[in-house]
Amino acid sequence: MSLDWIASPGRPLRGEVTVPGDKSISHRAIMLAAIADGSSRITGFLEGEDTRATARIFAQLGVRIEAPNPSERIVHGVGMHGLRASDAPLDCGNAGTGMRLLTGLLAGQGFASVLVGDASLSKRPMARVIEPLTRMQAKIAAEAGGLPPLRIHASNDMQGIDFEQPVASAQVKSAVLLAGLYAQGETRVHEPHPTRDYTERMLRAFGWPIDFSPGQARLSGGHRLQATDVSVPADFSSAAFFLVAASVIPGSELLIRRVGMNPRRTGLLAALRLMGADITKEYPGEQGGEAVADLRVRHASLRGITVPEQLVPDMIDEFPALFVAAALAEGRTVVTGAAELRVKESDRIATMARGLAALGAKIEETPDGAIIEGGRLQGGQADSHGDHRIAMSLAIAAQRAAGPVRIGDCDNVATSFPGFVELARSCGFALETAASR
């Protein structure tokens, strides 16, 4: 049995919503707190399957983690060299971020580890992480094509490198920097385009000397992390679904509370504004070292655009939602430079193209993006292919369709956004769940 959604044209979205904590920050907070000296308290932790998988892995590695309240963790750090080998494989579930970052962190340990994942994660290539780590003297074996499981051998002689990333990726950058904590000498990473800097900011918060600016970072091994408390802001990627939905559903006005506004994460906000969206920031501040703000979004008539390529790295996870905005905008939207979408939880270009085409959208795939002609959508059936962001994006599309839409294979939404259905209903979505064989 799997879970389907039945989404129908809904009413205007109204009220206030608070989305779950940032997934990227939650992963990193657990990892750095685990190898810090002392105990760290994490509040706003995302109670999703991906982040819980990361917490379970560190418990397997000998770290005591308490959960005194929902969305809260107390991590009793074991220090830089206090992790212990696990007799069993370390199961990342569906978490690509978890697996890539863990590969870097575990590459410098004095014991061997095996990283595994679910059926979807087992099809996601890890070669881009393995290659620079191998240059650092890590010993990592993978299946053909660089696929999981990953077998990471013990290593005590990691070496820093000067790494020029061929493709901008925050996950690859983070894996190299985490390996650099255990390496001799200096590790430098240079990016073709700046990507999110969560790892750099959090390393600094835990007391590790690091220099970074947009597009580059450097650190040296041999230091220690000091426990600190982390307050996780609301996840911009989760807020994105409500930003797009309120923008495209007539009569909507929605307030989304305390959203993380890291400039390397908010490319979608810039793209939507170029399309004519009415989104304003209110009460800007800082939370856990990250910029936050309330976001007020009102319905607006959107127009198609050519998405500036410099925005692509800062919105790579939000493209499924942008595709929906484009399908309902006036005119043509062109996306280029987004080839990384093809190696996410699904091939997100192909999966969104098929899903929107099934609802009557005019969309043409290109190798690194899509050309989307705005228009009307009809009811029907579409499949998320187990991809949480596809499922939620298609639920937005259904709110503007001419009839109900059945969205297949929605179980994995819990990986990043537990409680999405209930929260969406609370502000106006017409969304039901149904079992499917």
N, C-alpha and C positions, 0 to 999 in steps of 0.2 A: 504494500500500500504506500502511496505517496500523497502529498498534500497539493491540491489545486486551489486556486482562488477564482471566484466569480465576481468580477468587477462590473459595475454598471454606471451609466451617466449619473453623476452625483450633484449635490447642491453646492452653492458657493461655500468656500472654506472660510471659517470664522473662528476667532478666539486666539488663544495662546497655546503654544506647544513647547515642550522641552524634550529634545532628542537625547539619546544615550551618549555616554562619554566617548571621546575620540578613540577609535580602535588603534591607530598608529601609536598614540602616546601611551595607551594602556599596555600594549606589548612591550614597549621600550622601558616603561616604568618597572614592570615585573623583572625584566632582564637585568637592568642596572642595579636595582635594589637587591637582587639575589646575590650579586658578587661584590656588594659594598660592605664596608665595616659598620655594623650596627643595624638597628631596626628602622625601617621606613614605613610610613603610613601613606597609602594611596587612596584618595577619595575621588568619586566620580568614575571609578573603574567600570569599563564596559562589561556587563554580564552577558557577553555573547559567547558562542561556542568556540570561536577562534581564540579569543583572549583567555578563556578558561583552559583551553588546550595548552597554551604557553605556561600558565600557572601550574598545571598538572605536571608538565615536563620538569619544571624546576623542583617540584616536590619529589619527583623521581630521582633527581640529582642531589637530593639531600638537603634542600632548603625548606625550612618550616614557614608555611604561609597560613595565616589565619584570616577568616572572613567574619568579623564580628557583626557586620551589617551588610545588607545588599549594597553593591557598588562600592565596597570598601575592602581593602586588603592590608594586612600588616605583614610585611616581609622581613624575616629575620636573616639578614645577610650573612654569608659565610666567608666573605673576603674573596680576593682575586683568585686564590688557589684552593678554595675550600669546597668546590663542587666534587661530588663523588660519582663514579661510574654507575650506570644503570645496567642491570642484567637483561632488561627487556628493551625493545626498540622504543624510541621516543616518538609518540604519535602526535603529529601536528594537525590532524584532522583536515580541514579545508583551508588552513591558514598559510597562504603563500608568503605573507610578510613574516610570520613566525618561523617558517622553515628557512628562508633566506638569511634572516638575521641570526638565527641559531647556528647556521652553518659557519658563519664568521666567528661567533663567540666560542663555539666548540672546537674550532680548528686549532686553537692554541692550547688545548687542555692536554694534560699528561695521561689521558685515558681515551679509549675508543668509544664512539657513539654511532648509533644507527638512527637516522631520521626517516620516518615513514609518514604517509598521509592517506587520505581517502581516495576514492577512485578518480575524482576530479583533480586533486592536487598531484596525483601520480602521473598525470598527463602534462604537467606544466614543466617546461624546460628550466633547468638550473645551471646550464653551462655558463651563463654570463656571470654567475657568482663563483663557480668552481674555477674558472680561468684565472682571475686575479689572485684568488686565494692560493692556487697552486704556485703562482709566481712568488708568493710569500713563504713557500716551502711547506704549505699544507699538503696533506695526503688524503685525497677524497676520491672515492670510487662511486660511480653512478651507473644506472642502466644505459642501454644504447640511446643516443640522442641527449644525454645529460639529464635523464629523467630519474625521479626518486624510485626506490629508496636510495638515500645517500649514506655511504659508509665512511665515516670520518675516523682516520687512524690517529693514534696518540702522537703528539708533537711537542717538543720542548725547544725547538730551534727556529721559530718563526722569525722572518726578516721583514722589516719595513720596506715598502716600495713607493715609487712615484707613479701613480696610476692615472692615465688619461682615459676616461670613460668614452668608449665609442658611441654609446647611446645613453642619454640621460636617464638615470634610475636611482631614486632615493634608496630603494632596497639594496641594490648592489653597492652603492656608496656606503650605506650603513654596515653591511657585512664586512667590507674592507676595513672600515674604521674600528669595528668591534674586534676584528682579528688583530688590528694594530695595537690594541691595548696589551696584547701578549707578545708583541714582536720586539725584536731588538732594533734600535734606531728609530728613524722617523718614517711615518706613513703619510703620504700626501694623496689626495684625490682631486682631480680636475674634471669638471663636467662641461659638456658642450652647451648645455642650458642649465640654469640653476634649478634645483629640485628642492623639495621640502627639507627643512633643516632640523627636524625633531630630534634626531640622534645627537647632533652637535649641541643643541640647546640643553638637552638633558644630561649629556656628559658634563657640560659646564656646571649645571645645577648640582651634580653629584661630586663636584670638586676636581674633575680631571682637567689638567691644562690642555686647552685646545684653541687653535686659531681658525676662524672660519669667516667667510664672506660669501655673497652669492656666487656660486659656481666653483668654489674651492674650499678645502678643509685640510688641516694637517694636525697631527699629534704624534707624540713619542710614547713608547712603551715604558713600563717600569714604575708607574705611579699607582696610587690606590684611590678607590672611590669611597666617599663618606656618605653614610645614610642621610637621607633628607626626606621630607614629606612632599608628596606630589598631589596637586589638585588638578584633575583632568577636566578640561573644558568639553562642552558638547561638540560632537563630531560634525565638522562641516559637510562631510560626504553624506551623512544622514539628513542634515538640514537641507541638502540640495534637492531632495525629492519634494519637500514642501515648498521650497522656493520656486521650483518649476511649476508645481501643481497650482499654487495660488496665482502665478503669473498667467496661466493659460485658461483657468476656469473663471468665466465672467462673474462679476459681483464679489469676488474674494478679497478679503483683507485678513492677513494672518501675522501674528507676532511670534518669532522663534527666539527663545531665550538663551542668552549666554553662549553663543556659538564661537568656537575657536576661529580666529581670523588671521592665522599665520599667512603671511603674504605668499608663501610658496604653496599654499593649499587652495586659494580662493580664485583661481582662474575662471571658474564657472560664473562667479559673480560679475567679473568684468565682461565675459562673453554675453551674459543675459542683458547687461546694461547696454551693450552695443546693439542688441536686438530690440531695445526699447523698453526693457523691464523697469518697473517702478519698485525699487528696493532701496531702503534707507537704513543706515546704521544708527542705533540709539544706544546711549549709555556705554560708550567704549571704555574699556578698562583692561586689567591684566589678571590672569588666573594661572597659577602654576608656571609662571614665567612666559606664558603665551598671551597674546592679544586676544581679547574677547569682546563681543558686542551683542546686543539684541538686534535682530534683523526684522524690519517691518516690510512686508511685501504685499502689493496690491495688484489686482488684475490689470494687464496692459495689453494692447495690440502689438504683438511681436512681428518683426520683419526678419527675413533671411539675411545672413551675413556670410562672408568668408572669414572663418575663425582664424585670427592671427596665430601663426605657428608658435610665437613666443609664449602664448598662453597654454599650449598643449601640456607641457610637463606639470603645470600647476592645476590641471583639471582632469588628469588622466582617468581617475576613478569616477568622474561625474559625466563622462560622455554618454552613457546610456540615457540619462535624464535629459541631456542636451539634445539628443536625437529626437526625443519626444517633443521638446519645445520647437525644434526645427520643423517637424512634421505638421505642427499646428500653426506655424508662422505664415506670414504672407511673403511669397517669393522663395528664392533658392538659398539654401545654406550649403557651404562647401567646407569640408573638414579634410585637412591634409596633415602629414607629419605625426600621425597617431598609430603607427604600426604596432606599438606595444599592446594595443587593445586586442590584438589577435592571440596573445598568450596570457590572458587573464583566466579567471575561473572558467570562462568559455571564450571562444573567439567572438569577442563582443561586437565587432563590426558585422560579422556574418549573422550572429544570433539576433541582434537588433534589426538588421535589414530584413531577415525573414519574418520576425515578429511584427514589425510595422507594416511590411508588405501584406501580411495576412489580414491586416485591418484596413487595407486599401491605400496605404501611403505609397507615394512614388519615391523610391530610394534606390540609388545605384551604388554598389560597393566599388571602392577603389583599393589598391594594395595597402594604402596607409590612411584610409578614411572613407568618406562617403559623400555623395551629392544627394541632397534631400530637397524635394519640391514640397512646399507647404500646401495644405489643403484640408479636406475633411477625412475623418476616420469612420469606419463602420464597425459593427459588432462582429464577433467571430471567435476563433480559437487561436491561441499563440502559445508557444512553449518557451519557458525560461532556460531550459537545459541545465537546471540545477544551479543557475547563477543568481545569487541574491539581488544584485543590482539590476539585472534584467527584469526580474519579477516585479520589483518595486516600480521600475520605470514603466513597464506595461500597465501596471495598475493606474498610473497617472494618465496614460493614453486613454484608458477605458472611461475615465471620467468625462472625456470629451467625445467619445464614440457615439454613433447613432443607436447602438444597442449593446446588450451585455457582451462581455468578453470573458472567456474561460482561459485562465493562464495556468499552464501545466508545470508541475515539478517545482513547487515553491518552498520545500522543506528548508533549504539552506538559508532562507532569510534570517533565521535565528543566529547564523554565524556572525552577523554584523549589526543586526537591528532587532533584537528581541522586543516583542510588543508592538511591532509596526502596525499590524492590523488594527489593534485596539486604539492606538494613538491616531491613526488615519481616520477611523470611524468617528472619533471624538470631535474632529473638526470639520467633518462633512463628507468624507469619502463614502461611497456606496461599495462595500467590499465584504464578501463572505468567504468562508472556507468550505472546502468539500474534499472528501477522500476520493482517491482515484487509484485504480489498479494499473 
